[in-house]
């Protein structure tokens, strides 16, 4: 992996964003109603020009924005991210009329979108979604079913909705629709969550949509969803890194001034080594996120694996760092209104949404193994051992000590050659790669 560092201009921009988050955005966030869209906060993001950058910047800039805002104001970070998540399908796949109607309002903060993928029974296995798009004449459908745990629902001004247009076709039978909130038959309810962001349900009771509402192509909506998630998944990791850094900074300051046992907490090796571990993991997660974002921006072929690694490592790291920070602060960190009490509630959800940690591990494994067959040598001599290893395998003990020992890896090709279809489902997913049934693919996502 190539070395990575930010340019001085990028570093200065991040510092500016952290200051804006603390000085201008946090006061607006504190005035918002828990569980409701904070429209003044969204409008301020628009006035600062940050929403427009969602559609003119690459993945790395998106990560820098989310990390920097999360350090000073998680509510502002989430509001920015949801504007991008809900509207990116319109930006990338919308018609000129759709883009002209909605994107200017999104970028100035007067319109709020929602990304409606998850359903009550289709979270990690999003390809199993059941919201039906039933034909209602040429180029017309009626949407019937439910979506659940949708950010900005039910208050969003429009929704990017993924519905099944072809039954029993898996990921290949899903279509993305742009559905304005005032369509008849569309209702919803807010949900009370651990961290009080605007999240709710959507109910579709024969909601009318037409060909003019389609984003992309009919029956190709999963490409819209996965393209959006591949862009935003590393930046979920950036959100987590921002929270981890905020917790680390607070812990360094606290342990340096808190007196106990005849000195400061930082004098205790048991404490200082924990703080060092927090810093180590945070920096490792940050670099993994930046590398994944750079891979996306340069069109690298390993984006799905890198994006999954970034989200997985960063969100798991943030959970560890925030939890350790709470432990080192003691009871004060559990008091309502404390920064760490706030971060403790915020840090849990990113390990679930936009693909749970278990799904990310499945994606990473799938990407590692998908090209194994193509990499097998055609020359049977290519893998014949030489030197001391050859002597061990051809000498007196040949055949007696060739099984993998504990800690070694058996060749997975043996099982594949014995039964290439072991595991069941080998239906190709979007992108053309076959995925074993037991390994979640990039299509098995939560919103």
N, C-alpha and C positions, 0 to 999 in steps of 0.2 A: 504494500500500500504506500503511495507517495506521501512524503511529509506534508504537513498542512500548517499554515499560519495565516492569520488575518492581515490585511493591509492596514496601514495606519489610519486611513480614512474610515474603514469599517470599524475599527476599534473606537474611534472618536464618535462615530454615529451611535454605537451601542451605549456609550456613556451618556450621550444626549438623550437617548430613549429612556434609560434608567431614571434620569433626572425628571423627564416629562412624566413618567409613570408615577413617581413619588409626589411631585409638586402639583401637577395639573389634573391627572386622571384619578388618583386615589381619592381626593376629596369628592369628586363626582360619584365614584363607586360607593362611597360611604353613605351617600344620600339616597341610593337606590333602594327599592323594595325587594327583599329577598324572594327569589323565585320568579321574578318578573323581568322582562326585558328593560334594561336601563337605557332608554332612548337618548337622554342627554349625553350619556357616556359614549354611545355609538356615534352621535353627531359630532362630538369633540374629536373622536378618532378620524372622522371625515375631514374636519377643519384642519387638523394637523397634517393631512395628506397621507396618512398611513393606510387608509382603506384603498386608495388608488394604487398604492404600491403592491397590493395583493395581486394585481393583474398585470403589472409591468415588471415585476422582479422575479428572480429565479428562486429555487428552493433554498439556497443558502441565505439569501436576504430574508426570506420568510422565517427561517430558523433564528436569525439574528434578532428580528423584530420580536418574535414570540419569547425567546429567552430573556431579552432585555426588559420587556414589559412585565413578564412574570416575576422578575426580581423585585419590582416595585409595586405592582398592582395586578394580582391574578385575575381580577374581574375584567380589567381592560384587555388583558391578553386573551381571555376567553371570548369576549365580545368581538375582538378583531378576528380571531380564528374562525368563529362561527359565520361571520360575514363572508370569509373566503370559502369555507367548506360548502355552504349552501349555494353560493353564486358561481363557484368555479365551473360547474358543469354548463352553466349558461355561457360563461366566457369562452370555454373551450369547444362546446358542441352546439351552442345555440344558433338560431338563424339570425340574420341581420336585424330583423324586426324584434326578436326576443331580446337581443343584446341592447338595442336602442331603447327599448321600453324599460328595462330593469337595471342595467349596469350603472348608468349615471346616478340613479337613486341609491344604489348600494354603496357606491364610492363616496357619495356625500353624506351618507349616514341617515338618509330619510326613509329608506326601505330596508327591512330586515328579512333575510331568507332563512329557510330550514332545509336540512339534508335528511330526507325521510326514507331511510333504508330499513332500519330495524323493525321487527314485528314481535309480538308476544312469543311466538314459537319459531322465530328465525332471527337469532342473534349471531352467534359465531358461524352458524351454517346459513349465511345470508342467501345462498343460492336456493334455499328451500322456501323463500318467501311466498306468501299466499294471497297477497292483495291482488284481486282479479281485475283485469281490464277486459270487460266483456264487449264484444262487437255490438255497435249500435248504428249500423249503416256504414257506407263507404267512408273510410277515414275518420270514423267516430268510435268512441268507446265510452263505457261507464265504469268508473272505479268503485269497487265494493270490497270492504275489509277494514283492517285496523293497522296502524303503526303505533309503536310504543317507544318510550325513552328517546324522544326526538327533541334535540336542542332547539330552543326558540319556539317550540309548540306550546300552546296553540295560538300564540300571538303573532307569529311571523306573517309578513305581508305576501309572501309566496313561498312555495315549497318545490324542491326538486324531489319528485316522487318516483320510486321504482316499483313497477307493477308487472304482473305476469300476463303477457299477451298470448303466449302459447303454452298450454298445459303440458305438464310432464316433460318439459324440455330442459330442465335444470337451468344452468346459467345462460343458456342460449335462447331462452324464451322470455326474457325480461326486457322491458322497455322503460326508458326514463322520460318522464313528463314534467313540464313546468306548469304548476297548478297555482293560480292566484288564490288568495285566501277567501275571496268573496264568491267562489263557485258554490252554487246550491248543493246542499248535501254534505258539505265539509264542516265538521265540528271537531272539538277536542276538549281535553281537560288538562290542567296543570298537575304535576306530580311533585310531592315534597321529597327531596333527596337529601343525602348526607351533607353535601355542599349545596347551598341554596342558589343554584343557577336556574335559569328559565328552561325547564325540561317538561315535556308533557306527552300526551297521547293525541293521535289524530284518528278520527273515524270518517270513513268514506261510505256514504249511502247513495250509491248510484251517481257519483259525481261525474258530470259530463266533461270529456276532453276530446280534442280533435287532432288531426295530423299537424295542425299549426302549433300544438303544444308539445310535440315530440322533440326531445333533445337527442341529437344523433340520429340513429336508425332504429326502426322497429325491430324488436327482438335482439338488439345489440346494446341494451342498456347497461349490461354488466361491465362493458368496456368503459362506459362513462363513470360508473361507480369506482372501478379499480384504478382508473387513471387518476381520479380525484384522490383516492386514498394513498396511492403511491407517492403523490406530491406532498400530502399533508402528514403522512405517517412519521417521517423524520422530524417534522416540526412539532409533533406531539412530544417527541423526545426532547426537543429544545425547550418546550414549556416545562418539562420535568427538570431539566438542567437549571433553568432559572429559579425554580423553587428550591432545588438542592443548594444552589449557591446562596440564596437568601438565608436558608437555615444554617449553612456553614458560616457565613459572615456573622450572624447573630451569635453563634456558638463560640467563635473565636473571641468576640468582644466580651461575652459573658464570662468565659473561663479565664480570661486575662485579668478581670477585675474582681471576680468573686473570691473572697477570702474564706479559707477553711483549712483546718489542720495546720495552722501556723504559716500559711502562705496562700498563694492563689491556686485555684484549681489547675491552672496550666502547669504548675510546678509538679503536679502528680503525673508520673509516667503513665499510669492507667488511663488518665484523662487525655493527656496530650497525644498518646498513640491512637486513641479513638478519633480525635480531631484530624490527625494525619491521615487515617484511613478514609474519613469522610472526604477530605480534599482529594485524595488519590482517586477514589471512585468517581467523584464529580468530574474531574478533569478527563478521565478515561471515557466517560459517557459523552462529554462535550465533544471530544475529538471524533468519536464514532458518529455522532450526529452530523458534524460538519462534513465528514467524509462521505456519508450517505447523501447529503444534500448536494455536494459537489459532483458525486456520481450521477445524480439525476440531471443536474444542469449540463453536464458534458455528454449525456446520452450513453453512459456506460451500460453494458449488458447485464450487470449484476445488481441493478437497482432494487428489485424485489427483495433479495437477500439482505442487502445493505440497509434498506429502509426498515425491514423487520428487526435486524440487529440493533439499529439505532433506537427504535421505539422500546424494544424489550430491555436493553441494557439501561437506558436512561430512566425509564419509569420504575424499574426495580431498584435502581440506584437511589432515586429520589425518595422512595419509600424508606430505604435503609437510612439515608442521611437525615431525613426529617425525624424518624423515630429515635435515632441516636441523639439528635439535638434535643428532643423532648426529655430524654433520659438524663442528659447532662445539665439541663436547666432545672429539673425537678418540678415540683408542684406548680410553680408559677407559670410554666408553659401550658398547663391544662386550664388555666383561668380564661374565661370567656373574654375575648378581645385581645389576647396575646397573639403576636405574630405566629408563633408555632402552633397554637391552638387552631388558628385559621389554616395554616399550611397542612396540619395533620388531617383536616377534613378534605382539603383540596387534593392532596397527593394520591388518594386511593383510587379515584375514578379512572385516571389515565391508564392504569394497568388493565382496564376492562374495555373501554370504548375504542373504536376504530381498530378492532382486532385485539382480543385478550392475549395475555402473555403466552398462554398455551398455543394459541393460533400462530403467534409469531415464531415460536420454536418449530411448529410444523412447517411453516413456510421456509424457514432456514434449512431444515432437513431436506425438504423437497427440492430446493434449489441445488443443494450439494449433490444429491443423487441423480438428478434428472439427466445429466450428461454423462453418467458413468458408462453406459453402453457405448456411446460414441468414442470414449477415451480408451476403450479396451484395445490393446495392440493386436494387429492382424498377424504379426510374426510370432509364432509360438516360442521362438528363442528369445524374444524381447525381455521376458520377465524371468529368464533362467538365472538363478543366483550364481555369483562368481566368488572367488577368494575363499576366506574362512567359512563363509556361510555355505558355499557349495560343498566344502569338505565335510561340514557337519551333516549336510543332507545326503551325502553319498558315502559317508564312512560307515564304520561298524554300527553306529547308533541310528543310522537312517531309518526313518519311519517310527522311531520310538519317542522322539522329543520334538515333534514338529507342530503340535497343537498350540494355539495361542495361550500364553500365560496370562495370569491376572494382570490387567492393565494394558494388554495388547489388544489389537482389533482384528477380529476375524474378517476375512474378505467377504463383504456383503454380496458379491456377485454369485457366490455359491448358491445362496438361497434363490436369487433371481433366476439363475439358470435352471434350477430344479423346478421352479414354478413361476414363470415370469408374470403370471396374473395373480399371484398370491396377494390376498388383501381385498380382492373383489373389484371395486369400481375402477376401471381404467378409462372412463370416458374423458376425452380431452377437454380441458377447461379453456377459457379465453386465453389466447396466447399460444395455443396449440400443443401444450405439454400435457401428457397423461399424468394423472395424480392418483396414487393409491388411496383407497377409500379411508384407510385408517390415519392418513396424514392430512391434516387440514390444509387446504390450498389457499391461495391468495383470495379466492372467492368466498371463503368461509370467514366472514368478517362481522364484527359488531359495528354499529354506527360510530 
